[in-house]
Amino acid sequence: MLFPYLKPVIPPPEAWVPHLEASYKAKFFSNFGPLAVRLAEQMSETYLHPSYEGVLCSSNTAGLLAALNAIDVYGKKVILPDFTFAATPQAIFAAGATPVVCDIDPMIWELCPKSLAAALDQHPDVAAVIHVRPFGFVRDISATREICASRDLPLIVDAAAGLGKTDTDHRFGSDHGEIEVFSLHATKVFAIGEGGFVGAPPDMIAKIRRAMNFGFNRDRTYEDGLNGKIDEFRAAIGLSTIEMINGWIDVRRQHAEFYDAYFEALPQHKLIQSPGNSPWAQYPVLFDKDIDNAAIGVFADLGIEIKKYYWPGVNNAYRGRRPIEAMPLPVSESLQNRFACLPIYSDFKPELGSIMRPRLASAIEAISEM
Ligand SMILES: *Cc1c(COP(=O)(O)O)cnc(C)c1O
């Protein structure tokens, strides 16, 4: 494939192996070792609200579960949008709560405030709300924040693909104290292999850190929890990633601008609304028809690998036996089959755009005639 969907960039071993000297010297390879602590400090300073602290974990899924354990949602309900990856509902199930699936906004594809308010009226036993930042866009979430604050409800933000840039106007987090959870998976921009990062006010981070460490109390009794810790080897990669990532994101933004310029002239495709200060993990295009295997094949024949994300939506995708509740989902139902994400690279060059443009045009013309 000339344009594979993903070209993950992870710093080469020469860059990160030297960091490990500190871990070998301390004979400390996990359990919040020296590199994990150093990286969490650097990331908190770079990406989080000044009053926040951060902790690294083994994945975004583990971070979400630890946050739900820390809030203590067992036996209660947790709200999430239908348009998200499996990790979000799986963390809710693992925490022993029942997901209440809400609809999304048609313009920005995030949790719809009206659907959220209706769900809260219908379900008095909601213990937390998860707002998902789809495709790593970093948008203003004040509508959700205000609804949660007015009902005194904890808010978790699944910002899995959003790390690498800060929140739209300042940094991730606010005086409301929502918990932001990020993935450091190989397919994200801040990529170390498997990993995650959670930011929250210090008292909440202390509870989340405990949940990630089997829920242990000081006296060795334990609350709900898991092993969600990160090891020193992945923290070493992260210490190199944080030095290199801004350069990659500058290039990814140029690739996104290339697509913006291309799609502006095509009214049948919705342009991305207010993506915020995104690291451009993905470039989604919302088509006016379903993207099926035939459409994916059209792109593949022209050398472009496309991917569907967050499809099917949670309510259609979950086949397990646990209880799940859903609000009406007309917007998610009408949109979830129509997204295609295009390749977006950290080594984009204008010449590459010149090769891509006619192939993109041929694929889009063929699909419009299907
Ligand atoms: C990628 C992604 C995840 C998964 O993160 P892991 O680190 O693999 O657990 C969760 N939620 C969303 C919205 C994602 O895009």
The ligand as a Tripos MOL2 file, in Angstrom:
@<TRIPOS>MOLECULE
LIG
   15    15     1     0     0
SMALL
NO_CHARGES

@<TRIPOS>ATOM
      1 C1         -7.4950    4.7080   21.4820 C.3       1 LIG1
      2 C2         -8.6610    4.9640   22.3500 C.ar      1 LIG1
      3 C3         -8.7840    4.2750   23.5740 C.ar      1 LIG1
      4 C4         -7.8910    3.1250   23.9580 C.3       1 LIG1
      5 O1         -6.7400    3.4380   24.6240 O.3       1 LIG1
      6 P1         -5.8000    2.2650   25.1850 P.3       1 LIG1
      7 O2         -4.5780    2.9720   25.6620 O.co2     1 LIG1
      8 O3         -5.5230    1.3390   24.0350 O.co2     1 LIG1
      9 O4         -6.5420    1.5800   26.2850 O.co2     1 LIG1
     10 C5         -9.8350    4.6380   24.4050 C.ar      1 LIG1
     11 N1        -10.7400    5.5780   24.0770 N.ar      1 LIG1
     12 C6        -10.6820    6.2420   22.8900 C.ar      1 LIG1
     13 C7        -11.6950    7.3070   22.5820 C.3       1 LIG1
     14 C8         -9.6360    5.9430   21.9890 C.ar      1 LIG1
     15 O5         -9.5710    6.6020   20.8120 O.3       1 LIG1
@<TRIPOS>BOND
     1     1     2 1
     2     2     3 ar
     3     2    14 ar
     4     3     4 1
     5     3    10 ar
     6     4     5 1
     7     5     6 1
     8     6     7 2
     9     6     8 1
    10     6     9 1
    11    10    11 ar
    12    11    12 ar
    13    12    13 1
    14    12    14 ar
    15    14    15 1
@<TRIPOS>SUBSTRUCTURE
     1 LIG1         1 GROUP 0 **** ****
